[in-house]
Amino acid sequence: MSNLTAGLRAEFELTVTGADTAAQWGSGLVPVYSTPALVGAMEKTAVLALEGQLPLGQTTVGGRIEVRHLAPTPVGMTVRIAAELVEVEGRKLVFNIEAWDEVEKIGEASHDRFVIDQSRFMQKVRSKGG
């Protein structure tokens, strides 16, 4: 396994589109940035913080995310997300993540990812069929 240490960080920006809305995701009826889209962007930002840090053949998978979606964001507005690796416990990686739109903080999360051997993981997936 790698020598990952706390302090790794990444930021990611996106512009909210119609495809990101609660109405589109089916998580509500309003045309604002959806919680499912926010969660996906938060996970992506954590993955970006690990870019180039893992040995060949290893990757991470999400295991838990605890999110607070604090404020609505309209279509067309920019969202900025920051993720920081705050704890490493063997294969478990713990991130603190925050998100802001152009006006205010819109979300925060605690997110666990787990370092895996990609080949072994996919072998297990294939053993399930499909």
C-alpha positions in Angstrom: 0.0 0.0 0.0 1.0 3.6 -0.5 2.3 6.1 2.1 -0.7 8.3 2.1 -0.7 11.1 4.7 -3.2 13.6 6.0 -3.2 17.0 4.3 -3.7 15.9 0.6 -6.1 18.4 -0.9 -8.0 19.1 -4.1 -10.5 21.6 -5.4 -13.0 21.2 -8.2 -15.3 23.7 -9.9 -18.4 23.2 -12.0 -21.2 25.2 -13.4 -24.7 23.9 -12.5 -26.7 22.7 -15.5 -30.2 21.5 -16.0 -28.8 17.9 -15.8 -27.7 18.6 -12.2 -31.1 19.7 -10.9 -33.3 17.9 -8.3 -36.0 17.8 -10.9 -33.7 16.0 -13.4 -32.4 13.6 -10.7 -35.8 12.8 -9.4 -34.8 13.9 -5.9 -37.3 16.8 -5.9 -39.3 19.0 -8.1 -37.3 22.2 -8.1 -34.8 23.4 -10.7 -31.8 23.8 -8.3 -28.6 21.9 -7.7 -29.5 18.4 -6.4 -28.1 16.6 -3.5 -27.2 13.5 -5.6 -25.2 15.8 -8.0 -23.5 17.4 -5.0 -22.6 14.1 -3.5 -21.1 12.9 -6.8 -19.0 16.1 -7.2 -17.8 15.7 -3.6 -16.6 12.2 -4.2 -14.9 13.2 -7.4 -13.0 15.9 -5.5 -11.8 13.4 -2.9 -10.6 11.1 -5.8 -8.8 14.1 -7.3 -6.9 14.6 -4.0 -5.5 11.1 -4.4 -4.4 11.6 -8.0 -0.9 10.2 -8.5 -0.6 9.0 -4.9 -1.5 5.3 -5.2 0.7 2.5 -6.6 -0.2 1.0 -9.9 -3.1 -1.5 -9.6 -4.6 0.3 -6.6 -7.6 2.7 -6.5 -10.2 3.7 -4.0 -13.9 3.1 -3.6 -16.4 5.2 -1.6 -17.7 3.5 1.5 -19.5 6.2 3.4 -20.5 9.8 2.9 -22.4 11.9 5.4 -23.6 15.1 3.7 -25.4 18.2 4.8 -26.8 20.2 1.8 -27.1 23.6 3.4 -28.4 25.9 0.7 -29.9 25.9 -2.8 -27.9 26.8 -5.9 -29.6 27.9 -9.2 -28.7 26.7 -12.7 -25.9 28.7 -14.2 -24.1 29.4 -10.9 -20.5 28.1 -10.2 -19.9 25.6 -7.4 -16.5 25.1 -5.9 -15.7 22.0 -3.8 -12.7 21.4 -1.6 -11.7 18.0 -0.2 -8.9 17.3 2.4 -7.6 14.0 3.5 -7.8 14.3 7.3 -7.2 10.7 8.5 -5.6 7.5 7.3 -6.4 4.3 9.1 -4.8 1.4 7.2 -6.9 1.2 4.0 -9.5 3.7 5.2 -9.2 7.3 4.1 -11.3 10.0 5.8 -12.0 13.3 4.0 -13.6 16.5 5.1 -15.3 18.2 2.1 -16.9 21.6 1.8 -18.8 23.2 -1.1 -19.6 26.8 -1.9 -21.6 28.6 -4.6 -20.9 32.2 -5.6 -22.9 33.4 -2.6 -22.5 31.0 0.3 -21.4 27.7 1.7 -23.8 25.1 0.3 -22.6 21.8 1.6 -20.3 19.9 3.9 -19.4 16.2 4.2 -17.4 13.6 5.9 -16.4 10.9 3.4 -14.7 7.5 3.8 -12.9 5.9 0.9 -11.1 2.6 1.0 -7.9 1.7 -0.9 -8.4 -1.5 -2.9 -6.5 -3.8 -5.3 -8.4 -3.1 -8.5 -7.8 -6.6 -10.0 -9.0 -8.5 -6.9 -12.0 -6.1 -6.5 -13.1 -6.6 -10.1 -12.6 -10.4 -9.8 -15.1 -10.3 -6.9 -17.5 -8.2 -8.9 -17.4 -10.7 -11.8 -18.0 -13.6 -9.4 -21.4 -12.1 -8.8 -22.4 -12.6 -12.4 -23.5 -10.2 -15.1 
